[in-house]
Amino acid sequence: MIGLTCDVTNAEQVQEAVQEALRLYARVDVMVNNAGVMPLAFFADHKAAYRAWNACIDINFKGVLHGIIAVYDQMITQGSGQVVNISSIYSNFPVAGGGVYGATKAAVNFLSESLRVESQGRIKVTNVRPTGVPGTALANGIVNPAAVVGILGQNMAAYQQMLQAHPDSDLPTEHTTADSIELLALEPEHVADQIVYAINQPLGVSVGDITVRASGDAYIL
């Protein structure tokens, strides 16, 4: 196992990382395009959000594109491979506060399906749409906290009331335990488990689209 630093907004760096993997292992079987940021903000926040929105486009959209093209030729040449792209439930429908972020994730859906259509029988493509995963620290990039209304909708007031009742995130165990139907948010490993499940399918079986939810989350998308 090796670890390499790579800026996904730089196509050359992504290609170099893939080439290093090829030098060591002679093939690339799976590419997981996971890098992402989430600068939620309303269009009225454009002065404060514009720089973060630009970075969001470069990372969430161009980063996935760079990952795809870095492995495409090799996977076609070796006759098989799998690309896993991490999208979001924000890609399901446009909402207030999620315009730019949601658009980048909708673009990921489009890239994924286009790649599947073009490479059928040579590259398997899996598109993963998680709900909220606090452990990824994506929320640290939110520009305007009020913009989460788009994902919570009519549940916003109740959700905020619950958090205010537990200001130190000391939530009841039924909201934090994976074995509870009331689990409020996923852990990163819950998403990773589903990615591994998709990768471990027989060569001829492709899991094309996965939505991973915490069963008790308050999200409306």
Stockholm file with secondary structure:
# STOCKHOLM 1.0

chainA/1-221         MIGLTCDVTNAEQVQEAVQEALRLYARVDVMVNNAGVMPLAFFADHKAAYRAWNACIDINFKGVLHGIIAVYDQMITQGSGQVVNISSIYSNFPVAGGGVYGATKAAVNFLSESLRVESQGRIKVTNVRPTGVPGTALANGIVNPAAVVGILGQNMAAYQQMLQAHPDSDLPTEHTTADSIELLALEPEHVADQIVYAINQPLGVSVGDITVRASGDAYIL
#=GR chainA/1-221 SS CCCCCCCTTCHHHHHHHHHHHHHHHSCCCEEEECCCCCCCCCGGGHHHHHHHHHHHIIIIIIHHHHHHHHHHHHHHHHTCCEEEEECCGGGSSCCTTCHHHHHHHHHHHHHHHHHHHHHTTTCEEEEEEECCCGGGCGGGGCSCGGGGHHHHGGGHHHHHHHHHHSTTSCCCGGGTCTTSTTCCSCCHHHHHHHHHHHHTSCTTCCCCEEEECCTTCCCCC
#=GC SS_cons         CCCCCCCTTCHHHHHHHHHHHHHHHSCCCEEEECCCCCCCCCGGGHHHHHHHHHHHIIIIIIHHHHHHHHHHHHHHHHTCCEEEEECCGGGSSCCTTCHHHHHHHHHHHHHHHHHHHHHTTTCEEEEEEECCCGGGCGGGGCSCGGGGHHHHGGGHHHHHHHHHHSTTSCCCGGGTCTTSTTCCSCCHHHHHHHHHHHHTSCTTCCCCEEEECCTTCCCCC
//
